[in-house]
Amino acid sequence: MKKPSAQRIFILDCEGPISKNDNAYELTSYYVLDGSRLFTLISRYDDVLADIVKRPGYKAGDTLKLILPFLKAYGVTNKAIEEYSARNILLVPEAKIALGFVKGFMSSFIVSTSYEQYMHVLSNLIDFPFENVYCTNLNLDKYEISKKEIARIKKLREEIIAMPIPEISKNAKSLSDFSSEQKAVLRRLDEIFWNEISKLKIGSILDEVNPVGGKEKAEAIKSIVARLRSNLQNVMYVGDSITDVEAFRLVRQGGGLTLSFNGNSFAVREAEVAVLSENALTTAVVADVFKRFGKDKVLTVVKEWKRIKVEKLNLHLPLKESFLKGFERKFPRVELVTSENMERLMQESSSFRKSVRGEAIGKLG
């Protein structure tokens, strides 16, 4: 049997490390009445199902299928998603340049929960090969919805947006840790999605659309590693949210490198390195160290993370020059995540995330 090659592989999420968007949230806010509140509440419900309840067959990121009956009821089409996305993509500063550097010296892939329409537009914008993108397949146009079902979905929307948004305490381990009011909300959402919408004709969308989040991201990574005949030790994975938890765990357990880029508490909790940066070149510099010297060197560099240390590294010169010029005034923060600093980093990274991506998007799981 041929041994796996030593080929390094760079894999990253899209929304967060590349773009500032939460495309599904933005689509819902634009097309659906009170859509921002609707999406936020359903996203919190998603966090509870994935991280607390661990509902069988459910995974982080399935918000992107739960919201689809509402988008359909408000007339959203494949073309509408693509056109809206094209008008509203907001890249992390230097994201296109950073990815250009990295894909020049390392096999690079994007694994994203985002809809394929958004990813098509974004890939074209940043000159990234779409064949190296794993994302949520969606053909919204193939689903039909009657006037009666439209009225029912819109009525359920009214009910949902009137609900209080469940709060997840950092110590919550089961439903018993929620208040009686919150448990009532969660029970009603269970009824709405799994007993009512699922029985409608449009409810088939909940069974047929499979968002690339949670375990699906982990499966995508396995597919990439097999495709390149490499191994998990050669993978650097960059994520920022609850949808990346399974990917982080897979790569970390396999000996690869895991990095949270402006991550929320879910991401920081599972990553080995936390980056707080307004500029995507930070990730590219870490990737260059990983490519040239391996994971152990990355961890050493991060322990001594200072401008003067980075200046002395033997890195891809144009990348290093761009990075140092981009951070002349304020150097980005890069830290190892340890049991001693985890709580602090979870708070600081979550706060920084909101400052970079906006309060509404920054609070989403």
N, C-alpha and C positions, 0 to 999 in steps of 0.2 A: 504494500500500500504506500502511495506517495505521501510524504509528510506535508502538513500544511505549510504554506510559504510564510515568510516573515513580512509580507506586505502589510503595511499599516493602512488602517481604514478610518476615515473621518466621517462620522454620522451625527447629524444634528436635527433637532426639531426646527420648525419654521417660525411659527408665531412666538416671538420672544427673542431667540438668538438671531433671527434674520429680519423679521418685520415687527413693528409695534402693534400691528392689528390683532384683534380677535374677530376674524371675518364673520363667523356665525353670529356672534353678539351684534356686530354692526349691521349685518343684513336684517336681523330680527328687529333691531331698533329702528331701522329705516322703513321697513315694509309693514310691520305689524303694529297696530295701535297699542301704545304703552309697552312696546316690545322690549325695551331695555329692562324694565322690571320683570317682565315675563321670563326673559332669558336668565336674568340673575337668580331668580327663584328656582328655576328648573336646574340651573347649574349647581346651586347649593344642594338641591335634592340629589343630583348626580354625585356630589362629593359624599353625601351620607350613604347612598347605596353602595358606592365603590369602596370607601375607606372604613365605614363603620359597620353597616349591615352586611356587606360583602354578599349581596344578592346573587344567587346562582345564575350564571349566564350574563351577568351585567359587568361592565368594566368602565373605568374612568374614561371620559370623553364621549360617552353615549348620549350626552346632552345633544350632540349633533344629529342624532336620529329623533330624539324626543321632540325637538323643535320643528321638525319637518312638516307635520300635519298643519301647524299654524302658518308656516310659510306658504304651503300649498293653498290654504283657505284664503290667503290674502293675495293670491294670484302670482306668486313668484315662479319664475321659469328658469331653465338652465341659462338662457341668454341673459336674463335679468341678473342672475348671480355673477356671471362673467363680466357683464358691462359695469355693474356696481363695483366689483372688485378692481377692475382696471382703473376706475376713477379714484379709488380710495386707498390704494396700497401706500403704506408709509413704512419705509425701510429704516432699520437701525442705522445710524450714521456709519458709513464706510462698509456696510454689509456686502455690497457687490464687489468692492475691491478686496475685502478680506477673503471672500469665497474664491475670488479669482486667484489669489495667491495660493490658497490651500489646495484647490483642485489641480494646481500646477505641479504640486509635489506629492500629493497623496490622493488615493482613490476616495471620492467624496460622494455622500448620499444624504438626501433629506428624507426623514421619516416624520410625517405630519398627520395630525388628526383632521386637518383642514379639508374642505371639499375640493374635488379635482378641478373645478372651474377656477377657483382662486389660485390653485397651485400652477395651473397652465399659464395664467397671466403672470404670476410672480416669477416662474422659471424663465419666461421670455424676457422679463425685465432685467433679471440679474445674469442672463446668459448661462443658465444652468441646464444641463441635459435632462429633459423630462423623464428619460428612461432610467434615471438614477433617483427618481422620486417615488416614494411610497406614500399614498394618501387615501382619503375616503372616496371611493367610487360613488357617484351619485348621478342618476338620470331622473330628475324630478318630473320631467315632461311625460314619462311613461305612466305616471299615476293619475287616475281620474278621481274627481271628487264631485259629488252631486250638490245641488243647492241646499238640500236638507242637511247634508254632512257639513257643509260650510257654515251653516247657521249653528249647528251643534258645537263645532270647534270654536267658533267665535264666542259662544255662550260659556264654554269652558275657560276660554281666555279671561273673560270677565271674572269668573270665580277665582281663578289662580292669582290674578294680579291683586285681588283683595286680601289674599292671605299674608300673614306675617312671614318674613324670610327667616327660616330656621338658622340659628347660630350654633356653630360647632365649637365647643370648648376644647382647649388643647389637650385636656385629659379624657375626652369622651372616648369610650371603648365600645359602647353598645347603646341601643335605643333607650335603655333605662337611665342613661345619663342626660336625656332630654326632658324638658318640662312637659307637663300634660298638654299644654297648648301646642307645643312643637310636635309632639307625637300625633296629635289629632291632624295637624297639617300633613305630616308624612303619610299617615294612613289614607287621607283623602287623595293625595297625589298618587298613591299606589292604585287606588280605585279608578282614578281618572285615566291613567296610562295603561294599566294592565287588565282592567275589566271593562272600561268604556271605549276608549279610543281603539284599543286592540281589536274590538269586535266590529268596528266600522270598516267599510271597504278601504278607506284610506289608511286604516290601521295596519295593512300589510306592509307598509313602509317601515314599520318598527321591526319587523322580522327580516326584511330583505336588505336594508342598508346596514352595513357593518363598519362603523367608524374605526379608523386606525388609531386606537388609544389603548392604554393599559397593555394587556397581554398581546394585542395585535402589533404593537410597536416592538415588543420583544421578539415576536415571530418574524417581523420584517428584518430585524438585525440578524437573526439566525439565517435567514434566506440570503442576505448580503454576504455573510461570512462564507456560506457554502458556495455561493456564486463565484467568489474570488479564491476559493480553496485556501482560506486563511484560518485564523482562530480568534477567539474572543480576547486573548491577550493583546492582540494587535489593534483592537478597537478603541477609539476615543469617542465617547458619546456626550453630546451637549444637549441639555434640556432645561425646562424652567417651570414645570407644573405637575399636577397630579397625574396627567396622562403619561408622564415619563417615568413614573415610579418603577414599573415592571422592567422597563428598558435599563434603568440604572442598576437594578438588582441583578439582572442577567449579566451585564457587562462587568460589574464589580465582582461578582462571584466567579466570573471567568478570567479574572486577572487583568481586565482592561482598565481604562481611565474614564472616570465619570466626572462631569463638570456641570455645575448649575450656573446658568448665565442669567443674572437678575431674577433668580428663582423665587417662588413662594415657599412657604414652610414645607410643603410636601416634597419639593425638589431638593431643598437644602438638606433635609433630613436624610435623604438617600444618596447624596453625592459625596465625593471625596474632596472636591475643590469647589469653592464658591467664588464666583466672579461678580463684582459690582462695577459695571462699566457702562458708560453712555456710548461707547464706540466698539464696533465688532472686531476691530483689529486685535484687541486683547485676546480673544479666542484663537485668532490665527497664529499669534505668537506662541501660545501654549501648544497649539497643534504642531508648529514647526519644531519645538523642543521635543515633543512626543515622537515625531517622525524621525528626527536625527538621533536621539539619545535614549528614547524609551520612557516608560512610566516612572521609574525610580528617579531619573533626572528631573522630570517634571515636579515630582513631590519635593525634591531638594531645592529646586528653583523657587517653588511657591513658599517654602519655609523661610527663604531669605529674600522675599519679593521686595525689591527696591529698584529704583531707576538705574542706579550705578551697576547693579548686578546684571540687569537685562542688557545694558550697554556692552558688557563684556562677553555676552554669549555669542557663540559662533552660529549665527542664524542667517537665513536668506536675507541678503543685505537690503534689497528694496523694501521688503516687509519690515525689517527692523527700523529702517529710516522713516518709513511712513508711520509706524507705531510711535516712535519717540517724538516725531514732529506733532502727531495728533494729540499727545499728552504732555506738551511742554509746560503747561500751567499746573495741572492737577493729575497726578498719576492714578490709574485705576486701582481698585482694591482687589486683591486675589489672596485668598486664605485657604489653608487646609481646614476641613470640617472635622472637629474632634468632639468627644463627649463633653469636654469642658466649655467649648465655645458655641456649640450647636444652637442652644436657645437664643443666644445673642445674635448669631448670624441669621437665624430664621427671622427674627424681628427686623434686623437691619436690612437684609436683602428684600424682604417683603415691602418695607417702607421705600427702599430705593426703586424697586419695581414699579410702585405706584407713581413715583416722581417721573419715571422714564416713559411709562405707557399710559398714564392717566389713572385717576382714582377708580373709575368704574371698571376698566379692564383689569387693572392691577389687583383688584379684590377677588377676581374670579379664580376658581380652583385650577 
